[in-house]
Amino acid sequence: GENVEQHPSTLSVQEGDSAVIKCTYSDSASNYFPWYKQELGKRPQLIIDIRSNVGEKKDQRIAVTLNKTAKHFSLHITETQPEDSAVYFCAAARNSGYALNFGKGTSLLVTP
Amino acid sequence: DAEITQSPRHKITETGRQVTLACHQTWNHNNMFWYRQDLGHGLRLIHYSYGVQDTNKGEVSDGYSVSRSNTEDLPLTLESAASSQTSVYFCATEQGREQFFGPGTRLTVL
């Protein structure tokens, strides 16, 4: 089955700096790669996703890149703000309607 | 508004008891999923269903079962609760292009 590895497990940055979280996956049939943000005590919420026919996608301060050959994808957050502090999860699946295989999460702390 | 709900939100039970966690969605979507979340393990898939009468095992299905008798509900049953099943359980369904999660159920097995 699919195995998703996520690094780092914790990340601390100063407000205004950039944050990068990296994931690798094992199943070459995976075509859908979402990123979820989970605040303390809340449900995971989708923040951005990318499909295998696209190499990069951007939404304001958030961007995701995908290298299908190397089987890795990354989340980039620019100009970080304290409200970006949360746990971020990457995931992989055959398609958007299919069961997700999650990484173990990255706890991001943005200090003022 | 369409939504996904879970009940109960918190439950404490004893080892060996049968427990059922409810998940209900009003989007009329075929795909529904159960995950458990534990520190250091992220979210792990327990069971999932792609439609009525369809159920499939996920990564950590031992000790759990589901049934899908209608589109709206996917109850998760712990046949004989164990302390290792203490966790936060999330139900999810496909909403548009994303998988949308319920609010979660915190289960403690003593």
Contacts between the chains, C-beta under 8 A, distances in Angstrom:
chain1	res1	chain2	res2	distance
A	1	B	59	7.0
A	6	B	42	7.7
A	34	B	98	6.8
A	34	B	99	7.3
A	43	B	90	6.5
A	43	B	101	4.2
A	43	B	102	6.6
A	43	B	103	5.6
A	43	B	104	5.9
A	44	B	43	7.0
A	44	B	90	7.2
A	44	B	101	5.2
A	45	B	101	7.4
A	46	B	98	4.4
A	46	B	99	7.2
A	46	B	100	7.6
A	49	B	97	7.4
A	49	B	98	7.0
A	89	B	42	6.0
A	89	B	43	6.5
A	91	B	43	8.0
A	96	B	94	7.1
A	96	B	97	5.1
A	96	B	98	7.0
A	96	B	99	7.5
A	97	B	31	5.1
A	97	B	94	4.8
A	98	B	31	7.7
A	99	B	33	5.8
A	99	B	45	5.3
A	99	B	48	4.8
A	99	B	56	7.7
A	99	B	58	6.4
A	100	B	33	7.5
A	100	B	43	7.6
A	100	B	45	7.2
A	100	B	99	6.0
A	101	B	45	7.2
A	101	B	59	7.8
A	102	B	35	7.8
A	102	B	42	4.7
A	102	B	43	4.3
A	102	B	44	7.3
A	103	B	42	6.0
A	104	B	40	6.7
A	104	B	41	6.3
A	104	B	42	4.0
A	105	B	42	4.8
